[in-house]
Amino acid sequence: MVLKRMLASVGIGGASVETTLDDDTVRPGRKVTGTLKATGGNVTQTLEGISVGLRATVEKEYEYTDSEGEEHSGEYTIDVVVAERVLSDERVELEPGQELELPFELTIPMEAPITATKNKHLQRGVGLNTRLHVDNALDNTDVDPLSIRPLPAQRAVLRALRSLGFKRKGVDLEKGTIPHTRQKLPFYQEFEYSAPGKYQGLDSLELTFLTDEEGIDVVLELDKKRGILFSEGGDKLLRLSVGHDDTDDEKIARKLHKWIDSTAGKRSVL
Protein backbone atom coordinates (compact mmCIF):
# COMPACT_ATOMS: atom_id res chain seq x y z
CA MET A 1 0.00 0.00 0.00
CA VAL A 2 1.29 3.44 -0.92
CA LEU A 3 0.43 6.29 1.44
CA LYS A 4 0.07 9.73 -0.10
CA ARG A 5 -0.87 12.77 1.96
CA MET A 6 -2.52 16.05 1.06
CA LEU A 7 -2.87 18.46 3.99
CA ALA A 8 -4.69 21.76 3.65
CA SER A 9 -5.68 24.38 6.21
CA VAL A 10 -9.04 25.80 5.27
CA GLY A 11 -10.08 29.16 6.63
CA ILE A 12 -10.12 30.09 10.27
CA GLY A 13 -10.10 26.97 12.39
CA GLY A 14 -7.75 24.93 10.21
CA ALA A 15 -9.73 21.88 9.08
CA SER A 16 -7.41 19.45 7.30
CA VAL A 17 -7.72 16.61 4.84
CA GLU A 18 -5.55 13.53 4.47
CA THR A 19 -5.82 11.11 1.55
CA THR A 20 -4.49 7.57 1.49
CA LEU A 21 -4.18 5.93 -1.94
CA ASP A 22 -4.23 2.17 -2.31
CA ASP A 23 -1.74 2.60 -5.18
CA ASP A 24 -0.27 5.78 -6.68
CA THR A 25 0.40 4.09 -10.05
CA VAL A 26 -2.36 3.82 -12.65
CA ARG A 27 -2.96 3.62 -16.39
CA PRO A 28 -5.44 5.72 -18.38
CA GLY A 29 -8.93 4.25 -18.21
CA ARG A 30 -8.30 2.60 -14.83
CA LYS A 31 -9.45 3.68 -11.36
CA VAL A 32 -7.58 5.22 -8.46
CA THR A 33 -8.96 4.14 -5.10
CA GLY A 34 -8.31 5.26 -1.58
CA THR A 35 -9.67 6.83 1.58
CA LEU A 36 -10.12 10.48 2.47
CA LYS A 37 -10.10 11.66 6.08
CA ALA A 38 -11.14 15.20 7.05
CA THR A 39 -10.21 16.34 10.57
CA GLY A 40 -11.75 19.29 12.38
CA GLY A 41 -9.56 22.18 13.48
CA ASN A 42 -9.87 24.50 16.45
CA VAL A 43 -13.47 25.57 15.89
CA THR A 44 -16.62 24.06 14.41
CA GLN A 45 -16.73 24.42 10.61
CA THR A 46 -19.40 23.68 8.04
CA LEU A 47 -18.43 21.29 5.26
CA GLU A 48 -20.62 22.06 2.24
CA GLY A 49 -19.02 19.44 0.01
CA ILE A 50 -16.00 17.21 -0.54
CA SER A 51 -14.56 16.12 -3.87
CA VAL A 52 -11.46 14.47 -5.27
CA GLY A 53 -10.16 15.05 -8.78
CA LEU A 54 -7.33 14.93 -11.26
CA ARG A 55 -5.89 18.36 -12.06
CA ALA A 56 -3.33 19.56 -14.57
CA THR A 57 -1.34 22.77 -14.97
CA VAL A 58 -1.54 23.65 -18.66
CA GLU A 59 0.34 26.21 -20.76
CA LYS A 60 -1.66 28.65 -22.86
CA GLU A 61 -0.13 30.84 -25.56
CA TYR A 62 -1.20 34.41 -26.29
CA GLU A 63 -0.37 37.08 -28.83
CA TYR A 64 -0.65 40.85 -28.69
CA THR A 65 0.36 43.95 -30.62
CA ASP A 66 2.12 46.77 -28.78
CA SER A 67 1.57 50.49 -29.21
CA GLU A 68 4.14 50.60 -32.00
CA GLY A 69 2.42 47.89 -33.99
CA GLU A 70 4.93 45.13 -33.23
CA GLU A 71 3.55 41.65 -32.59
CA HIS A 72 4.58 39.68 -29.51
CA SER A 73 3.74 36.29 -28.06
CA GLY A 74 4.08 34.58 -24.72
CA GLU A 75 2.44 32.01 -22.50
CA TYR A 76 0.92 31.59 -19.07
CA THR A 77 -0.42 28.63 -17.11
CA ILE A 78 -3.98 27.73 -16.22
CA ASP A 79 -5.43 25.05 -13.98
CA VAL A 80 -7.64 22.40 -15.62
CA VAL A 81 -9.82 19.84 -13.82
CA VAL A 82 -9.34 16.67 -15.89
CA ALA A 83 -11.74 14.50 -13.88
CA GLU A 84 -13.61 14.93 -10.61
CA ARG A 85 -15.68 12.81 -8.24
CA VAL A 86 -18.00 14.40 -5.68
CA LEU A 87 -17.78 12.41 -2.45
CA SER A 88 -20.32 14.43 -0.50
CA ASP A 89 -22.54 17.40 -1.27
CA GLU A 90 -24.32 17.44 2.09
CA ARG A 91 -23.78 20.09 4.75
CA VAL A 92 -21.89 18.59 7.68
CA GLU A 93 -20.82 20.31 10.89
CA LEU A 94 -17.20 19.31 11.54
CA GLU A 95 -16.47 19.69 15.24
CA PRO A 96 -12.96 20.40 16.61
CA GLY A 97 -10.89 17.24 16.35
CA GLN A 98 -13.73 15.28 14.73
CA GLU A 99 -12.73 12.87 11.96
CA LEU A 100 -14.82 12.19 8.87
CA GLU A 101 -13.63 9.26 6.72
CA LEU A 102 -14.81 8.56 3.16
CA PRO A 103 -13.67 5.86 0.71
CA PHE A 104 -13.42 6.95 -2.93
CA GLU A 105 -12.62 5.84 -6.45
CA LEU A 106 -11.81 8.05 -9.43
CA THR A 107 -11.64 6.91 -13.05
CA ILE A 108 -8.64 8.33 -14.89
CA PRO A 109 -9.71 9.39 -18.41
CA MET A 110 -8.24 7.54 -21.39
CA GLU A 111 -6.91 10.87 -22.64
CA ALA A 112 -5.16 11.73 -19.37
CA PRO A 113 -1.53 12.84 -19.76
CA ILE A 114 1.24 10.34 -19.13
CA THR A 115 3.25 11.41 -16.10
CA ALA A 116 5.76 8.56 -15.74
CA THR A 117 7.36 5.59 -17.41
CA LYS A 118 8.81 2.62 -15.56
CA ASN A 119 11.99 4.38 -14.51
CA LYS A 120 11.32 8.11 -14.86
CA HIS A 121 8.87 10.83 -13.91
CA LEU A 122 8.01 12.82 -17.05
CA GLN A 123 5.33 15.41 -16.40
CA ARG A 124 5.01 17.94 -13.61
CA GLY A 125 1.83 19.74 -12.66
CA VAL A 126 -0.51 16.74 -12.84
CA GLY A 127 -1.93 15.09 -9.76
CA LEU A 128 -4.80 14.27 -7.45
CA ASN A 129 -6.48 17.03 -5.52
CA THR A 130 -8.91 16.87 -2.62
CA ARG A 131 -11.18 19.87 -2.24
CA LEU A 132 -13.13 20.92 0.84
CA HIS A 133 -15.98 23.39 0.54
CA VAL A 134 -15.80 24.94 3.99
CA ASP A 135 -17.74 27.97 5.27
CA ASN A 136 -18.33 29.31 1.73
CA ALA A 137 -14.62 28.94 0.91
CA LEU A 138 -12.99 26.45 -1.43
CA ASP A 139 -9.58 24.98 -0.78
CA ASN A 140 -7.86 23.50 -3.84
CA THR A 141 -4.19 24.23 -3.30
CA ASP A 142 -2.79 20.76 -2.62
CA VAL A 143 -1.99 18.48 -5.55
CA ASP A 144 -0.52 15.04 -4.94
CA PRO A 145 1.56 13.67 -7.86
CA LEU A 146 0.11 10.59 -9.53
CA SER A 147 2.11 8.12 -11.61
CA ILE A 148 0.07 7.66 -14.81
CA ARG A 149 1.89 5.06 -16.91
CA PRO A 150 1.47 4.69 -20.71
CA LEU A 151 -0.89 2.14 -22.18
CA PRO A 152 0.81 -0.77 -24.00
CA ALA A 153 0.24 0.76 -27.46
CA GLN A 154 1.49 4.15 -26.27
CA ARG A 155 4.57 2.51 -24.80
CA ALA A 156 5.20 0.77 -28.14
CA VAL A 157 5.16 4.13 -29.97
CA LEU A 158 7.57 5.65 -27.45
CA ARG A 159 9.91 2.68 -27.85
CA ALA A 160 9.65 2.92 -31.64
CA LEU A 161 10.78 6.54 -31.66
CA ARG A 162 13.65 5.73 -29.32
CA SER A 163 14.75 2.89 -31.62
CA LEU A 164 14.80 5.34 -34.54
CA GLY A 165 17.27 7.53 -32.65
CA PHE A 166 14.98 10.30 -31.37
CA LYS A 167 16.02 11.79 -28.01
CA ARG A 168 13.31 13.12 -25.72
CA LYS A 169 13.93 16.74 -24.64
CA GLY A 170 10.83 17.45 -22.59
CA VAL A 171 7.10 17.00 -22.07
CA ASP A 172 4.52 19.82 -21.97
CA LEU A 173 0.78 20.31 -21.67
CA GLU A 174 -0.67 22.78 -24.19
CA LYS A 175 -4.11 24.43 -24.14
CA GLY A 176 -5.91 23.96 -27.45
CA THR A 177 -7.29 21.34 -29.82
CA ILE A 178 -5.91 19.37 -32.75
CA PRO A 179 -8.48 19.17 -35.57
CA HIS A 180 -9.71 15.89 -37.03
CA THR A 181 -8.69 13.79 -34.01
CA ARG A 182 -10.54 12.02 -31.20
CA GLN A 183 -9.54 14.72 -28.70
CA LYS A 184 -12.05 15.50 -25.93
CA LEU A 185 -10.04 17.35 -23.28
CA PRO A 186 -9.32 21.08 -23.81
CA PHE A 187 -5.56 20.46 -23.86
CA TYR A 188 -3.04 17.98 -25.22
CA GLN A 189 0.33 16.60 -24.16
CA GLU A 190 3.44 17.08 -26.32
CA PHE A 191 6.54 14.91 -26.13
CA GLU A 192 9.43 16.92 -27.61
CA TYR A 193 12.30 15.14 -29.38
CA SER A 194 15.53 16.11 -31.09
CA ALA A 195 15.97 14.41 -34.46
CA PRO A 196 18.80 11.98 -35.28
CA GLY A 197 21.28 12.93 -37.99
CA LYS A 198 20.00 10.39 -40.51
CA TYR A 199 16.96 12.61 -41.10
CA GLN A 200 18.95 15.50 -42.53
CA GLY A 201 15.96 17.70 -43.27
CA LEU A 202 14.46 17.37 -39.80
CA ASP A 203 15.26 19.56 -36.82
CA SER A 204 12.90 18.21 -34.16
CA LEU A 205 9.70 16.26 -33.62
CA GLU A 206 6.73 16.58 -31.28
CA LEU A 207 4.48 13.63 -30.42
CA THR A 208 0.92 13.75 -29.08
CA PHE A 209 -1.35 10.87 -28.03
CA LEU A 210 -5.13 11.38 -28.27
CA THR A 211 -6.75 8.30 -26.82
CA ASP A 212 -10.19 6.83 -26.23
CA GLU A 213 -11.63 3.36 -25.72
CA GLU A 214 -11.47 2.61 -29.46
CA GLY A 215 -7.83 3.47 -30.11
CA ILE A 216 -5.12 6.11 -30.24
CA ASP A 217 -4.46 8.99 -32.63
CA VAL A 218 -0.71 9.45 -32.85
CA VAL A 219 0.05 12.98 -34.06
CA LEU A 220 3.58 13.89 -35.12
CA GLU A 221 4.60 17.48 -35.75
CA LEU A 222 7.82 17.58 -37.76
CA ASP A 223 9.90 20.74 -37.61
CA LYS A 224 11.77 20.85 -40.91
CA LYS A 225 15.10 22.62 -41.30
CA ARG A 226 15.57 25.51 -43.67
CA GLY A 227 18.01 25.46 -46.52
CA ILE A 228 19.46 21.93 -46.54
CA LEU A 229 16.84 19.99 -48.44
CA PHE A 230 13.95 22.44 -48.50
CA SER A 231 13.54 25.88 -49.95
CA GLU A 232 11.63 26.75 -46.79
CA GLY A 233 11.41 25.21 -43.35
CA GLY A 234 8.24 24.79 -41.36
CA ASP A 235 6.03 22.30 -39.59
CA LYS A 236 4.37 19.22 -41.02
CA LEU A 237 1.66 17.22 -39.24
CA LEU A 238 1.41 13.47 -39.63
CA ARG A 239 -1.41 11.40 -38.13
CA LEU A 240 -1.47 7.68 -37.46
CA SER A 241 -4.30 5.75 -35.79
CA VAL A 242 -3.36 2.62 -33.86
CA GLY A 243 -5.45 0.13 -31.93
CA HIS A 244 -4.91 -0.80 -28.32
CA ASP A 245 -3.62 -4.18 -29.47
CA ASP A 246 -0.95 -2.60 -31.69
CA THR A 247 2.02 -3.25 -29.41
CA ASP A 248 4.68 -4.35 -31.89
CA ASP A 249 7.18 -1.49 -31.58
CA GLU A 250 9.33 -2.77 -34.45
CA LYS A 251 6.36 -2.70 -36.83
CA ILE A 252 5.39 0.77 -35.62
CA ALA A 253 9.01 1.93 -36.02
CA ARG A 254 9.02 0.85 -39.68
CA LYS A 255 5.80 2.73 -40.34
CA LEU A 256 6.99 5.87 -38.56
CA HIS A 257 10.33 5.74 -40.35
CA LYS A 258 8.62 5.60 -43.73
CA TRP A 259 6.50 8.64 -42.93
CA ILE A 260 9.25 10.68 -41.30
CA ASP A 261 11.86 9.84 -43.91
CA SER A 262 9.61 10.79 -46.82
CA THR A 263 8.94 14.17 -45.17
CA ALA A 264 12.51 14.81 -44.00
CA GLY A 265 13.86 14.18 -47.48
CA LYS A 266 16.76 11.78 -47.08
CA ARG A 267 16.27 8.09 -47.75
CA SER A 268 18.02 6.01 -45.13
CA VAL A 269 17.99 2.30 -44.45
CA LEU A 270 16.17 1.03 -41.37
N, C-alpha and C positions, 0 to 999 in steps of 0.2 A: 504494500500500500504506500502511495506517495502522498505526503502531507504538504499541502500548499496553503499559505495563509494570506488573507487580505484583511487588514485592519484599518478601520476608518472612524475617526471621531466625527460625529454628526451634530452640529449645533451645540448649544449650551447643554451641558449634561453629559456629553461624551458617550453616547451609545456606540457600540462597536460590533463589527461583524467578522466572523472567522469562517473560512470555507475549507473543508477537507475534501480533496479529490481522491477517488478510488484509484485513478491512474491519470497522469498528466500528459500521456502520449495517446494520440488519436489520429485516425485518418478521416478525410472528408467523407461525409455521408454517415459516419458513425456517431455514437452518443458519448458524451462526457457525463459521468455520474459522480455524485458526492453528497455531502451534507453541509448545510449552512447553519451556523449558530450565531444568533444575535444576542448580545448581552447588554443589559441596561447600565446606564452610567450613574451619575450622582443624583439625578432627579428623574421623576416620572416623565416619559416622553411618549408621544403618540406615533405609532407606526401606521402609516396610511397605505403602505404597500412594500413588497419586497420582490426583487427580480434578479435574475442572473443572466448574463449575456456574453456574447463574443464581440469585442470591439477592435477596431483597427484605426491607426493613425495614417491618413492618406494625404499624399501631396497633390495640390491643385495648382495649375499654372494660370497666370493672368498676363494680360498685355495692356499697355496704356501708352498714350501719346502725351509728351510733356508740352509745356507752353511754347517751346520752340519748334514743335512739330516733329520731334524725333520719337521714334517708337522704341519702347522698352518692354522687357518681359521679366518675370520672376515667378516665384512660387511660395505658397504657404501651406500649412497643414490643417486638416480638418479631422474631426472625430466622427467615425461611421459605426453605427450599430449593425453588425453583420447578422446576428441572430439574437433573440431574446426570449426568455421564458419567465412569465409572471408566476411567482411562487405563492403570493398572497396579495389580494387587493382589499382585504378587510382591515378596518381600523382596530388596532390592538394597543392597549395601554401597556407599555414596557416599564415595569417598576425598577427602581435602583437594584442592580445586581441580578435581576431576573434573567433567565436564559430561555430563549425560544429557538428550538431546533427543527429544521425542515430538510428532508431529503429532496434531491432534485436530479433531473436529467435534462441535458440540452443537446439537441441534434446539431452537429456541425454541418453547414451546407456543403454540397458537393463542390461549389465554386470557391470555397474558403481558401485563402492564401496558404501556401506551404511555408511553414516557419522553421522546419528542421529536416535534415536527412539523418541517416544513422549515426554519423559521427560529428555533425556540425550544426550549430544554430545559424539560420540564414536570415530571418526577417525579424526586425525589431518592431515594436509598436502594435503588436497583435496579442491579445490575451483575453482571459475571462475577467469579468467585472461583476461584482455584486453591488446592487444599488438599494439603498434604504430611503424610502420616502418618509421623512421624519419631521413633524411639526411644520408642514408646508415647505420644507426644504428637501432638496435632492442631493444626495452624496453619490458621486460617480468618479472619484479621483483615483481609486486603486484598481490597477490592472495587473493580473497575475499571468505571467507568460505561459503559453500552452504550446506543447510540441505537436504540431500538425504535420504528420509525415506524408510524403507523396503516395498516391495510389500506384499500383504496379505498372500501369501503362505510362503514367507520368514519370515514374522512375526510369522506365526503359528509354524514354525520350531524353532525359537528362544524361543517362549513360551513353546514348548514341552520340550526342553532341560532344561529350568528353572524349569518346573514341575517335572522333573526327579532328581532334586537336583544339577545340574551343576551350578557352580558359574563362571561368566565371569571375567577373569583376565586382558584381554587387547585385542586390535585389531590392526593388522599390515597389511601392503601391501608388498607382496613379489614378486620380479622379477622371472619369470619362468613360466612353463606350467605344467599342470596336464594331463597326457595322458588319452585318451579314454573318454574325456568329450567334452562339447560344447563350451569350452573356445575359445575366439577370441582375447581378449586383451593380451598383453605380460606380464601381472602380475595378481595376484589373491589376494583376501582379506582373512585373517585368523582371526577367532574369537577364542581366547584361553580361555579354561575353566579348572578349577580344578574339579576333579572327586569326587562325593559323596562316603561315606564310604561303601555303599551297594555293590559297584563294587570293591571288594577287590583286584582284579588283575589289576586295572586300576589306573594310576597315573594322567593323564591329557588327554584332548581331544581338538582337533582343528577342527573347522568347516569352510568350504568354500562353498559359493554359486557361481555357474556358470550358468548364466541365459541368455535365449534368448526369442523370441516371442512364442516359442513352449512350454517352460517349464523351469524347474530348475534342475540342477544336484547338489545334496547335497553330499558333500564329507566330510567324517569324518576320521580324522587321530587319532587313539587311541595309546597313549603311555603306554605300558604295563609295570608293575613293574617287577623287577627281584626277583626271590627267593620264593615269597609267593605261587603262584599257577603255576608258569612257571619255567622251567629250565633256560630260558633266557628271558630277557626283549626285548623290541623293539617296532617298530611302525607297525600298521596294518591299511590299508586303507579300508574304507567301502564307497560304492557309492549307492545313492538312487535318483531316478528321480521322481519328483513330478510335477503335472500340476499346472497351475496358479489358478485353481479352487479348489485345495487341501488346504483348510483352516481350517480343523478340527484338532486343535492342540492335542486333546486327542487321536485321531486315529493315528496321526503321532508319538505321545509319545509312544504308545504301540509298534509301528513298530520299533522305534529307540531303545527302551528298549530291545526288543527281540534280535536285532543285537548286541548291546553293551554288553548285559549280556552273550550271548553265546561266545563272544570274551574275556570278562574280567574273565570268569570262574565261578563265583558264581551265582547260581540261586536265585533270590530274587523275591518276589511277588509284582507286580505293582498294 
